[in-house]
Amino acid sequence: MKNLKFAAAFLTVAALLTCGGETATELEATLPGPTPERVILTWNGPPTSTQAVTWRTRIPVKGARAEITEARSAPFLGDEAREVSATTQVIELATSEWNDDLEFSSVSYHSVSFTELEPATLYAYRVGSDEAWSEWHHFETASDTPEPFSFLYFGDAQNGVLSHWSRVLRTAYRTAPTAAFAIHAGDLVDRAHQDLEWSHWHRAGGWLNATLPSVPVTGNHEYRAYDRERTGDPVLALQWRPQFALPEVADLPESLAETVYTLDYQGARLFVLNSNRSQELQVRWLDRALEEANRDNVTWKILTLHHPVYSNTEDRDNPGLRSVLLPILQRHGVDLVLQGHDHTYSRGHVPVYMQPTDSGPSGTASEDDPKSVSTVFVVSVSGAKQYEIAADRWDRYGEDVALDRMAENTQFFQVVHVEPDRIGYRAYTATGSLYDGFELMKGEGGEHVMVDLPVVQEAERSHANTPPYSSGHWRD
C-alpha cells in the first residue's frame, strides 16, 4: 500500500510537470525551507576589502551565519574558516496582494558583510545554519591598483525572465567568464512585489549570483502599489533591500537608501542613480560626488540609471531628466552612461567640443572616425519584451548628439573592458554574436577619442528584417 501511494504521488507530480503545469515548478521555486536559497553577492563597502552576501530561508532559522576562508585547492575548507554572524529580518510578503497566491506569508532574509579582506584575493565562503548549509562559493576581491578588468551590463530583463532571459545571462558568462561584476540597469522584474517573479530572477542567475557580484539599479517596475488595482502609492519592491545589501549615502533621504550609491573598482568609479524618484535632489548629490571623483583623479567615471537621457522610442522621452542631468555629466566629464527602459538598443555620443548650456550641449555633431567625443550613451535590453525605435530616431534632439548604432527585436548583453588608458565596449546578441563595439581612449588632456569596431553583422537589426514579434510571446 505504501508503494502504491508513492507511485500515485509520483504520477501526480509528473503530470503537473509534463502537461504544461508550471504549478509544480513555481511552488518548488517559491516555497522556502531551511536550506539557503537566492544566495547573491553585492557590495556595501569597498570591493577591495569587503563583500556582502544575502540569502533567504523559511522562518524560523536560528543562528544564521557565514563561513569564509582564503580559497585553496585542498578540501576541508571549514577547518580554517572564520564565522560571521548574519543579520536576519522577517519579511511579510502578504503585505502585498501580489502574493495572495503563495502558500506562506513570511520569509527570513539573512545578510553578512565580510570585512578586513585582502585585495586581489580569492575567497571561499558558504552560508547557512546548523540546520543546513549552502555549497562553498568563490569570489575575488578587487585589486587596490588600477588593474584592467571587465564587467557585464544588462538592460531590462523584466519579462520572461526564467524562460528567455536566463539564456542571455548564461551566454554572457560564457563570453566573459572573468567578469568582475554585473550591472542590471533596472526593471529586473515586471511586478515589483510579486515573489514568484523574484524567484524566477534568482533561478535564472542560479549559482552565478553567488560568485559574480551584482550591481542592481531600480527601474520603474521595481516600484508598484501593494494592491493589484494600483490604487495605492507606488513603493519600492518588498524584496529589494532585504535581498540586496548596498551602500547607503548619508546625505540622501531614507527613501533613496540602497538605490543611489557609488562603487570604486580598479581605477573606475561607478555612479548608480534612481531615476524614479527625487531626480533634482540626486543630481545635486551627483554634482558633489563627481567633483570629489575629479579631486581623487579617478580615471573613468561610469554612470548607470534606468531612464535614458536620450530615449529611443515614441512617447518615452525624458526632457526633465535630461535638462537637470546632462549639464552635470558634461561639466564633470562622465565617460559612459548605461541605461535601460526603452526595450531597444542604441549607442550614441556627444562630441567633445560641445559646451553645456542650461538645456544641454550645443554645437554640431561630428561624423569623423575616429570621433572626438565627451560622453557615450547606451540604451539596451536583455529581456524578451521588445519595442520599436522612434521613426526619427535621435534626430529629435537635433545635432547635439549622434546616434552611432541601433537595433530592434533583439536580446543583448554587453561586455565592458576597462584599462587605465581605454575602455573597450562590446554588445553581443543572445546567441553570442558581436553586434556593436567601440574603443574609447583618453588623451593626455582628458579628451576622448572613440573608434567604432567593424562588426560581423553590418545590417541594423529591425522588426522588418528579424522574425515576427508578437506582444506577450515570452509567456509561451
N, C-alpha and C positions, 0 to 999 in steps of 0.2 A: 504493500500500500504506500509506503514511504517513497519508493522509487517511482510509482505511478504519479504521485503528487509532484515530485521533482520534474518528471517528464512533462506534465501538464504546464507547470510554471515555465519551463524552458521553451515550450512551444508558444506560449502566450507572448513572451519577450521576443522570440524570433519573429512572430507575426508582426509585432509592432515595428521591429527594425526593418523588415523586408517589404512591408506593404505601405511604404510612404509615411510611416508613423514617426514623426520627429519627436513624439511624446517621450519615448524611452530615452533617447539620447539627450534631449533637453533636460529631462529630470535628472539624469545622471550628472550632467554638467553643472547643474544649479544647486543641487542639494548638498550642503556642506557636511563634512564629517570631521573626525579628529586629525586626519592626515592633512598637512599643509597643502593648500591649492592657491592658484593665482599668484604664485611667487614672482615678484618683479623687482628689478633694481632701478633705483633713481638716485638722485643726489640732493642732499640738503646742506651740503658743505663742500669744501674744496675737493675736486676729483683727485688731487694728488695725495690726499691723506685721509679721505673719508669715503664711505659708500653706504647708502641706505637700502634696506630691503623690507618689503612688506609682504604679507600673505594673509590668508583668511582660513578660518575653521568654523566648526559649529560652536555653540555655546552650551555649557561652559568648558573651557580648556584651561587647566591650571598650569602655571609655571612655563608659559611660552617663552622661548629663548632661541638664540642662535649660537652656533659654534663656528669659529674661524681660525685658520692657521695658514701659514705660507704653503702654497701648493708644492707638492713634490711627487715624484714618480712612485714612491713606495706607498703601500696601502696603510691602513690603520691611522687615518688622518686624525681621528678623535683623540689619540694618545697625547698629542701636543697642542690641541686646540684650546682656545680660551672661550669661556662662555660670556654671552652678553644678554642680559635680561631684556625682554621685549616690553614695549608699551602696548597695552591692549585696550580697545574700545569696542563697545557693542553698538551695532548699527541697526536701527529699526527700519527694515525695508518696507514694512507695512505703512510707513508714513505716507507713501505714495500709492495711489490707486493703480499705478502701472505695474505693481507687484501683487495685485489681488489674486492672481492665479498660482502663486507659489504655495507650496505645502508647509512653509515655515515663514516666520515673520522677522526673526532676528538672526544676526550673524556676528561673529567676532573677527575683527581685523587686528593684526599684530604688526608692530613695526620695530625695527632695530636700526640704529645708526652705528656703524663701525667707525671708530676714530683712531687716531695715532697710528695710521698705516704708513708704510714706507712707499715713496714714489716708485713708479715703474716696476711694480712687484706683482706677481701673480699669486692670488689668494684662492683658497678653497673654503667654502662655507656650507653649512646646512641650517635649516630652521625646523622648529618643531617643539615637542614637549615630551614628557615621559610616556605619553600615550602613543605618539607616532612622530617620525622624523621624515623630512624630505630626503631626497638623494643629495650627494655632495655636488655643488656647482662651483665653477671658476669665475673670477673676474680679475681684471688687471687695473691697477691704479695708474693715473696719468703721470707722465714724466714732469719734473719741475723745470725742464728746459724746453725751448720751442722745437721739439722734435716733430717731424712730419706725421700726420695721422689722417684717417678717413672717417667720415660718418655717413649714415643713411638719412634720407629725408623722404617722408611720405606725406602727400596731400590727403584729403579726406578719405577715410576708409568707409565709414558710415553705414552703407547698405550692403547686404550680402557678405557680411564681414567673415563669417566662418566658411561659407560656401565659395566665395570668389576672392576675397582679399587675402586669404591665407596663402594662396599660391604666389602672390606678389611678394609677400614678406619672405617666403622661403627662397624664391628666386633671387631676391636682393641679398640674402645671407650667402647664397652660393656664389654670387657675383663678387661680394666684398666680405669675405669671412673674417677679416681682421678689423672690421669697422669698430670704432671706439664707442659709439652710441647711436641712437636713432631718434630723430626728431619726428614727432607726429603733429602735423600742423592744424589740429582742430578737427571737430566732427569725427571723433574716434568711433562713436556710435550714433544711432539715429534718435533714440528716445532716451533722454538723459538718465532717468532714474530706473529704467527697466533692467532688472538684474540679469535677465536672460540674455540681453544684448551684450552686457559686460562679460557674461560667461563666454559668449562667442568670441569676443575680442581677445580674452585671455587664452582661450583654446586655440585660436589662430596663431598666437605667439608661442604658446607652449613653453618648452624648456628654454627657448631663446630669450624670453623675457627675463629669465633668472640669471642670464650670463651677459646679455647685452643691455646696458643701461638705457632707459627710455627718458626722453625729454618731451613731455606732453604739453600741448598748447590747447587752451579752451576754445572751442568753436561755439557757434550759436546753438548747435544741437546738444551741447553739454549743459544748456540751460533750458528748463521746462517747468511748467506748473506741476504741482503734485497730482492734481486731478486730471483725468483723461479728457475732460471737456476744456481744459486750459482756462478756466475762469480765474484761477489764482495767478499770482505774480511768478514769472519765470525765476527759478533759483538753480544754483549750481547742483549738478548731479550728487545725489546722496553718497555715491561711492567715490567721488573724486578725491577728496582729501584723505579719507581712510586708506585708499589703495595706492596713492602716490605721495611719498614723502619728499617734499620740495622746499626750496628756500622760502623764507618769509622776509619781506622787506620792511624794516622797522618804520620808515616814514610813509608807508602807504596804509590805507584803512583795512580793517579786518575783512571787508567784503572782497578784497583783491588778494587775500592771503593764499599763497601757493598757486597763484595763477599768473603772477608777474615776478620775474626774477632774472638774475644773471648767473652765468657759469663761465669760468675760465678753463680753457683746455689747451695747453701746449702752444701758447702764443696767440690764441684766438679768444675773443670774449663774445659769448652768446647772450643776446638780449631777448627775453621772452615777454611778449605783451598779451594782454587780454582785451581783444578788440570789441568785446561785447559790452563793456562797462567803462564808465569814467575815462573816456579817451583823453580829454584835455588834462586831467589830473595825471594820467600816466605819461603823457608827452612831457609835462614839466619834470617829472621824475627822470624820464629818459634823457632829457636835455642835461641834467646834472650828472647822470650816470655816464653819458658819452663824454662829457668834459673830463670826468675822472679817468676814463679809459685813455683819453689823449694825454693826460698828465702822466699816466702809467706807461706811456709809449706802447700800448697794445698794438700789435701788428695788424690783426684782422678783426673787424667789427661786423658781426653777423646778426641780423635781426630776424626773428620769426614771429608771425602773428597769423590769425586766421583770415580776416577780411582783407582783400587785396587793396593796395594803394592804387594800382591800375587794374580795373576789373575787365574780365574777358567777355561777359555775357550781357544780354539785354536786361535793362531794368534792375541791375545789381551794382551800379556804380556807387562809390563811397566818397563823395566830394568832401563831406565834413571831416572824415578821417584824413584824407589827402591834404586838406588845407592846413591842418594842425601838425601833421607828421612829416610831410615832405621837406619843409624848410629845415627841420631839425636834422633829418638824415643828410641833407646836402651840406649843412653847416659843419657837421662833425665828421663827414667823410665815411659814412657807413658803406661797407663794401658790397654786401649781398643781403637781399631781403627774400625770405622763403615764406610762401603763403598757400592758402587753400581756398575753400568756399565755392569756387565757380565751377567745379567739376569739368574742367577743361585743362588744357596745357598751354602755357605761354611763357616766353622768356624774352625780356627786353631790357633796355638800358637808357639812362640819361647821360648825355655827353658831359665830359669833364669840365668843359669851359663854361657851362651854364651857371649863372649866378642865381641863387634862390631869391624869390620875392615872397610877398605875403601869400600869394596864391599858388606858389610853386616855382619851378625853374623857368628861365626864359632864354631863348636862343633858337638855333636851328640844328636839328639832329644831323649827325654826320653819317654818311653811308660808307666811309672809308673802312678798309680792312687791312691791317689791324685798326681797331677802333679806339679812340680816346674816350674813356667812359669814367663816370664817377660812381654811380650806384647801379647794380644789376638787380632786376626784379624777376622773380619766378613765381608762377601760379601753377599748381599741379594737383592731380587727383590720382589716388591709388585704388579706390574702390570701384564698384560696379555701376554706380549711378552716374550718368553722363549727360551733359548739357551741350548746347550749340554755342559756338563763339559768335558774338555780335557781328552783323554783316559789315560794319565799318571798322571792326577790329579795334585797334588802338588809335585810329585816325581821329576819333572823337576828342583826343587830348591834344590835337594839333601837332606841331613839330617839336614839342618839348620832350618827347620820348620816342624811342624807336623800338618797334616790335621785331625781334630777330628770328623767332621760331614759334610755331603754334601747332596744336593738334586737337582733334576731337575724337570721341568714341574710343578712347584708349586708356587702359590702366597703366600707370607709370610708377617707377621709383627712381630716386636719384642717389648717386654716389658723389660725395664732395670730398676731394682730397686737398688737404691744407699743408702747405710748406711755408717756410719763412719768407720766401720771395714770390710765391704764386699760389693761386687756388685753381685746381683742376675740377671741372664740373662735368658730370656725365648723366644724361637722362636715358633710362632704359625702359622698354615696354615690359609687360608682364611676362613675356616669353624670353626676356633677357637680351633682346635686340637693342643695339645702340641707336638712339633716335636723334639725340642732340648733345652738344657739348661745347665747351669753350675753355680756354686758359686765360686767367685773369692775373696779370703781372703788375707789380707795383714798382714804379720808378723811384729814383733817388729823392725826388721832391714830393713823393706821396701820390703822384698821379697814377692812373690805371691805364694799361693797355690791354684790350681784350682781343683775342684771336679765336674766331669760330673754328671748330673742328669739322673736317669732312665727315659725313655720316653715310652709313651703308644705304639707308633708305632716303632718297632725295625728295620724293613727293611728300607734301604735307598730308598727314592723315586727317580725314574729314568724314562726316557722316555720308558723304556722296561716294567715297571710294573704299569704305570698310563695310563689313557685314551689317545687315539691317539691325537696328536697335529699337527695342520697344520698352517703354517705361515699366518697371517692375519685374523685368526679366530675371533679376538676381534672386528672386524668390523661388525660381524653379529648382 
